[in-house]
């Protein structure tokens, strides 16, 4: 199968075609449904790619996507379970005879597999609600735990029910990568244009995503108020967007605003465009900056500073800097415009290290010992 881009009145969209170049009707109906709900372009593309993978698997197994419940000696759990295994080990259905010695290599991370499986399950949920297919009983339900239970908790009849897929894989614990204040200074020092200093500064100090930064317009600046507005727009010509159309505003320090001003005065002035960040050289000079340009910038900077850095690490750095400054979860959530606090809580694992360092500073100020050492007299 193939994900085929098409041009519509709303910009670029995607459909899925099979190996005979025929549109996969049910996949494409679901993608159109998601589009009507206002899903972001990148989200639509990701859903299309995930469904394409599922279509590839069904073609290998010669299974009709509407008949996974009527396979000989197999039900939906078997079919979807095999799909999960195939995502981990694509060679299992390729006809190859492979003998692994030692740990079995996995093609995709658990987090990626979970997202793909959830896409497929939401597709079947859509078909069931539309009366095209029978519902799949692949969820286990439970009551969402309350963080603080009052004595009236058990009397509340309406409780939040959560569903979890039977195919959910426990993801590996990953160390979150973020830009520290020291690394931020090193990155800024390697930026040769005021424009690049401004881009990095807005992502780090404002917590904006790369696409949100490159989608900024001149009209979004309120320099006199140290403020930048994040405005969702359709059809940006550089392919950028505001995730979930989450409008908002951020306040920036003077050094970032000075970089923005210097860029506008010294580098951007020859060009006329509503976009803030433009290409400054070559045949595309004056056109809106694209994400590929910033990715290349970060690759060059990574070599210069000796640390692998990518743009989204600036957003993580923004959150952790505020956590270290004592901001509460709700304030950080508003700064990053997360949909829920659960997204903000990915930074919670920094709390232990932060508390330890704060405790060390407190005890050292009070001239008290802190931390186990081999020379501790009590250890003898």
C-alpha positions as CSV (number, residue, x, y, z in Angstrom):
1,X,0.0,0.0,0.0
2,X,1.0,3.6,-0.4
3,X,0.1,7.0,1.3
4,X,-0.7,9.3,-1.6
5,X,-0.6,13.1,-1.1
6,X,-3.5,15.0,-2.8
7,X,-4.1,18.7,-3.1
8,X,-7.5,20.0,-1.8
9,X,-9.0,23.4,-1.1
10,X,-7.7,23.1,2.4
11,X,-4.1,22.3,1.4
12,X,-2.3,19.0,1.1
13,X,-4.1,15.9,2.4
14,X,-3.4,12.1,2.1
15,X,-5.3,9.1,0.9
16,X,-4.3,5.4,1.0
17,X,-4.1,3.3,-2.1
18,X,-3.6,-0.5,-2.4
19,X,-1.0,-2.4,-4.4
20,X,-3.4,-2.2,-7.4
21,X,-3.5,1.6,-7.1
22,X,-7.1,1.5,-5.9
23,X,-8.2,3.8,-3.1
24,X,-8.8,2.0,0.2
25,X,-12.3,3.3,0.8
26,X,-12.8,2.7,4.5
27,X,-9.3,4.0,5.4
28,X,-9.9,7.2,3.4
29,X,-13.4,7.7,4.8
30,X,-11.9,7.6,8.3
31,X,-9.1,10.1,7.3
32,X,-11.8,12.4,5.9
33,X,-13.8,12.1,9.1
34,X,-10.7,13.1,11.1
35,X,-10.1,16.0,8.8
36,X,-13.6,17.3,9.4
37,X,-12.9,17.2,13.2
38,X,-10.0,19.6,12.5
39,X,-7.1,17.3,13.2
40,X,-3.7,18.9,12.4
41,X,-2.0,18.1,9.1
42,X,0.8,16.2,10.8
43,X,-1.7,14.2,12.7
44,X,-3.6,13.3,9.6
45,X,-0.4,12.2,7.9
46,X,0.6,10.1,10.9
47,X,-2.8,8.3,11.0
48,X,-2.5,7.6,7.2
49,X,1.0,6.1,7.7
50,X,-0.2,4.0,10.6
51,X,-3.3,2.7,8.7
52,X,-1.0,2.0,5.7
53,X,1.1,-0.3,7.9
54,X,-2.0,-2.1,9.0
55,X,-3.1,-2.4,5.4
56,X,0.3,-3.9,4.5
57,X,-0.1,-6.5,7.2
58,X,-3.6,-7.4,6.1
59,X,-2.4,-7.9,2.5
60,X,0.4,-10.2,3.7
61,X,-2.1,-12.2,5.7
62,X,-4.7,-12.0,2.9
63,X,-7.3,-10.7,5.4
64,X,-10.2,-8.4,4.6
65,X,-10.1,-5.5,7.0
66,X,-13.9,-5.9,7.6
67,X,-13.6,-9.6,8.3
68,X,-11.0,-9.9,11.1
69,X,-13.7,-11.4,13.3
70,X,-14.4,-14.3,11.0
71,X,-11.0,-15.8,10.3
72,X,-10.7,-19.6,10.5
73,X,-9.4,-20.5,13.9
74,X,-8.7,-16.9,14.7
75,X,-10.6,-13.9,16.1
76,X,-9.9,-10.1,16.3
77,X,-7.6,-10.6,19.3
78,X,-5.5,-13.1,17.3
79,X,-5.3,-10.9,14.2
80,X,-4.4,-7.8,16.1
81,X,-2.0,-9.7,18.3
82,X,-0.2,-11.0,15.2
83,X,-0.2,-7.4,13.9
84,X,1.5,-6.2,17.1
85,X,4.1,-9.0,16.7
86,X,4.6,-8.0,13.1
87,X,5.2,-4.4,14.1
88,X,7.9,-5.6,16.5
89,X,9.4,-8.2,14.1
90,X,8.3,-7.5,10.4
91,X,10.3,-10.5,9.2
92,X,8.0,-12.9,10.9
93,X,5.5,-12.7,8.0
94,X,8.0,-12.1,5.2
95,X,8.8,-15.8,4.6
96,X,12.3,-15.4,5.8
97,X,13.8,-18.1,8.0
98,X,15.6,-16.1,10.6
99,X,17.3,-17.5,13.7
100,X,18.1,-14.9,16.4
101,X,21.0,-15.5,18.8
102,X,20.8,-13.5,22.0
103,X,18.3,-10.6,22.5
104,X,15.7,-10.4,19.7
105,X,16.0,-7.0,17.9
106,X,12.8,-5.0,17.8
107,X,11.9,-2.9,14.8
108,X,9.9,-0.3,16.7
109,X,9.8,1.1,20.2
110,X,6.9,0.2,22.5
111,X,5.7,3.8,22.5
112,X,5.5,3.9,18.7
113,X,3.7,0.5,18.6
114,X,1.1,1.7,21.1
115,X,0.3,4.7,19.0
116,X,-0.1,2.6,15.8
117,X,-2.3,0.1,17.6
118,X,-4.5,2.9,19.0
119,X,-4.9,4.3,15.5
120,X,-6.1,1.0,14.2
121,X,-8.5,0.5,17.2
122,X,-9.9,4.0,16.8
123,X,-10.5,3.2,13.1
124,X,-12.5,0.1,14.0
125,X,-14.4,2.1,16.7
126,X,-15.3,4.6,13.9
127,X,-16.5,1.7,11.7
128,X,-18.6,0.3,14.5
129,X,-20.2,3.6,15.4
130,X,-21.0,4.1,11.7
131,X,-22.7,0.7,11.5
132,X,-20.1,-0.8,9.0
133,X,-18.5,-3.3,11.4
134,X,-19.2,-5.0,14.7
135,X,-17.4,-3.4,17.7
136,X,-14.2,-5.0,18.9
137,X,-14.1,-6.0,22.6
138,X,-10.4,-5.2,23.1
139,X,-10.5,-2.8,26.0
140,X,-10.4,-3.3,29.7
141,X,-12.2,-0.6,31.7
142,X,-11.5,0.9,35.1
143,X,-12.2,3.9,37.2
144,X,-9.6,6.6,37.0
145,X,-7.9,7.0,40.3
146,X,-8.4,10.3,42.2
147,X,-5.3,12.0,43.3
148,X,-7.1,13.1,46.5
149,X,-10.1,11.2,47.8
150,X,-12.6,13.0,50.0
151,X,-14.9,11.1,52.4
152,X,-17.7,11.7,49.8
153,X,-15.7,10.0,47.1
154,X,-17.6,6.7,47.3
155,X,-20.9,8.5,47.2
156,X,-20.3,10.0,43.8
157,X,-22.2,8.0,41.3
158,X,-20.6,9.5,38.2
159,X,-17.0,8.4,38.0
160,X,-14.5,8.9,35.1
161,X,-14.1,5.5,33.3
162,X,-10.9,4.9,31.5
163,X,-10.3,2.4,28.8
164,X,-7.0,0.7,28.1
165,X,-6.3,-1.5,25.1
166,X,-5.5,-5.1,25.7
167,X,-2.6,-4.6,23.3
168,X,-0.9,-1.8,25.3
169,X,2.8,-2.4,25.8
170,X,4.6,-1.0,28.8
171,X,6.9,1.6,27.2
172,X,10.6,1.7,28.1
173,X,11.6,4.4,30.6
174,X,13.4,7.0,28.6
175,X,15.6,9.8,29.9
176,X,14.0,13.0,28.7
177,X,16.5,15.1,26.8
178,X,16.4,18.9,27.4
179,X,18.5,22.0,26.8
180,X,20.1,23.2,30.0
181,X,20.8,27.0,30.6
182,X,24.5,26.3,30.0
183,X,23.8,24.4,26.7
184,X,21.4,27.1,25.6
185,X,24.2,29.7,25.9
186,X,26.5,27.4,23.9
187,X,23.8,27.0,21.2
188,X,23.2,30.7,20.9
189,X,27.0,31.3,20.6
190,X,27.0,29.1,17.5
191,X,24.2,30.9,15.8
192,X,25.6,33.1,13.0
193,X,22.5,35.0,12.2
194,X,20.3,37.1,14.5
195,X,17.4,35.2,13.0
196,X,18.7,31.9,14.3
197,X,19.3,33.3,17.8
198,X,15.7,34.5,17.8
199,X,14.3,31.2,16.6
200,X,16.3,29.3,19.3
201,X,15.4,31.9,22.0
202,X,11.7,31.7,21.3
203,X,11.7,27.9,21.5
204,X,13.7,27.8,24.7
205,X,12.3,30.8,26.6
206,X,8.8,30.6,25.2
207,X,8.4,26.8,25.0
208,X,7.1,27.0,21.4
209,X,7.3,24.0,19.2
210,X,9.3,24.4,16.0
211,X,6.3,24.5,13.7
212,X,4.6,27.1,16.0
213,X,7.8,29.2,15.9
214,X,8.1,29.2,12.1
215,X,4.4,29.9,11.7
216,X,4.7,33.2,13.6
217,X,3.7,36.3,11.7
218,X,4.9,39.9,12.3
219,X,1.4,40.7,13.5
220,X,1.9,38.2,16.4
221,X,4.6,40.4,18.0
222,X,3.9,42.7,20.9
223,X,7.4,43.7,21.7
224,X,6.3,46.7,23.8
225,X,4.7,44.1,26.1
226,X,7.4,41.5,25.9
227,X,4.8,39.2,24.4
228,X,4.3,36.9,21.4
229,X,0.9,35.6,20.5
230,X,0.5,32.0,19.2
231,X,-2.2,32.2,16.5
232,X,-3.5,29.0,14.7
233,X,-3.7,29.5,11.0
234,X,-4.8,27.2,8.1
235,X,-2.7,26.6,5.0
236,X,0.7,28.1,6.0
237,X,2.8,27.9,2.9
238,X,5.8,26.4,4.9
239,X,3.7,23.6,6.2
240,X,3.7,24.8,9.8
241,X,0.8,24.7,12.2
242,X,-0.2,25.2,15.8
243,X,-0.7,21.8,17.4
244,X,-4.4,21.2,18.4
245,X,-5.0,24.8,17.3
246,X,-4.0,25.7,20.9
247,X,-3.8,29.5,20.8
248,X,-2.0,31.4,23.5
249,X,0.7,33.9,24.4
250,X,4.1,33.8,26.0
251,X,6.3,36.4,27.5
252,X,10.0,36.6,26.6
253,X,13.1,38.1,28.3
254,X,14.8,41.1,26.8
255,X,17.7,39.2,25.2
256,X,15.3,37.2,23.0
257,X,13.3,40.3,22.1
258,X,16.6,42.1,21.3
259,X,17.6,39.2,18.9
260,X,14.1,39.5,17.2
261,X,14.5,43.2,16.8
262,X,18.1,43.0,15.5
263,X,17.0,40.3,13.0
264,X,14.1,42.5,11.8
265,X,16.4,45.6,11.4
266,X,19.6,44.0,10.0
267,X,18.6,40.9,8.2
268,X,14.9,40.8,7.4
269,X,14.4,44.4,6.2
270,X,14.9,43.8,2.4
271,X,12.0,41.3,2.3
272,X,8.3,41.8,2.4
273,X,6.3,39.0,4.0
274,X,3.7,38.5,6.7
275,X,5.8,35.6,8.1
276,X,8.3,36.5,10.8
277,X,11.1,34.1,10.0
278,X,12.4,34.1,6.4
279,X,15.2,32.4,4.4
280,X,18.0,34.9,4.0
281,X,20.1,33.5,1.2
282,X,19.9,31.5,-2.0
283,X,17.0,31.2,-4.5
284,X,14.4,30.9,-1.7
285,X,15.5,34.2,0.0
286,X,12.5,36.0,1.3
287,X,10.3,33.0,1.5
288,X,9.1,31.6,4.9
289,X,11.6,29.5,6.7
290,X,10.9,25.7,6.8
291,X,11.6,23.2,9.5
292,X,14.3,21.4,7.4
293,X,16.4,24.6,7.6
294,X,16.3,24.6,11.4
295,X,17.0,20.9,11.6
296,X,20.1,21.4,9.5
297,X,21.1,24.3,11.8
298,X,20.8,22.0,14.9
299,X,22.9,19.3,13.2
300,X,25.7,21.8,12.6
301,X,25.4,23.2,16.2
302,X,25.5,19.6,17.5
303,X,28.9,19.0,15.9
304,X,30.2,22.4,17.2
305,X,29.1,21.9,20.9
306,X,29.8,18.2,21.0
307,X,26.3,17.3,22.1
308,X,23.4,16.0,20.0
309,X,20.6,18.6,20.2
310,X,17.4,18.9,18.3
311,X,14.7,21.7,18.3
312,X,12.2,20.0,20.6
313,X,14.8,19.8,23.4
314,X,14.4,23.6,23.7
315,X,10.7,23.1,24.7
316,X,11.7,20.5,27.3
317,X,14.3,22.9,28.5
318,X,11.7,25.6,29.0
319,X,9.6,23.3,31.1
320,X,12.4,22.1,33.3
321,X,13.8,25.6,33.9
322,X,10.4,26.6,35.2
323,X,10.1,23.5,37.3
324,X,13.5,24.3,38.8
325,X,12.3,27.9,39.4
326,X,9.4,26.5,41.5
327,X,6.5,26.8,39.0
328,X,3.6,24.6,39.7
329,X,2.2,22.1,37.2
330,X,-0.7,24.2,36.2
331,X,1.5,27.2,35.3
332,X,3.8,25.0,33.2
333,X,0.8,23.5,31.5
334,X,-0.4,27.0,30.5
335,X,3.0,28.0,29.3
336,X,3.3,24.9,27.1
337,X,-0.5,24.9,26.2
338,X,-0.8,21.2,27.0
339,X,-4.2,19.7,26.5
340,X,-4.1,18.1,30.0
341,X,-1.9,17.9,33.1
342,X,-1.0,14.4,32.1
343,X,1.2,15.8,29.3
344,X,2.9,18.1,31.8
345,X,3.7,15.3,34.2
346,X,6.3,13.9,31.9
347,X,8.6,16.4,33.7
348,X,7.8,15.0,37.2
349,X,10.8,12.7,37.2
350,X,13.0,15.8,37.5
351,X,11.5,16.5,40.9
352,X,13.6,14.0,42.8
353,X,16.8,15.4,41.5
354,X,15.6,18.9,42.1
355,X,14.7,18.2,45.7
356,X,18.0,16.4,46.3
357,X,20.0,19.4,45.0
358,X,17.8,21.9,47.0
359,X,18.3,19.8,50.1
360,X,22.1,19.7,49.5
361,X,22.2,23.5,49.2
362,X,20.1,23.9,52.4
363,X,22.3,21.6,54.5
364,X,25.5,23.0,53.1
365,X,24.3,26.5,54.0
366,X,23.5,25.3,57.5
367,X,27.0,23.6,57.6
368,X,25.5,20.2,57.9
369,X,26.8,17.1,56.2
370,X,24.8,15.6,53.3
371,X,25.5,12.5,51.3
372,X,27.3,9.2,52.1
373,X,31.1,9.2,51.9
374,X,33.7,6.5,52.4
375,X,35.3,8.7,55.1
376,X,32.1,9.0,57.1
377,X,33.1,8.2,60.8
378,X,29.9,6.3,61.4
379,X,30.7,3.8,58.6
380,X,33.6,2.3,60.6
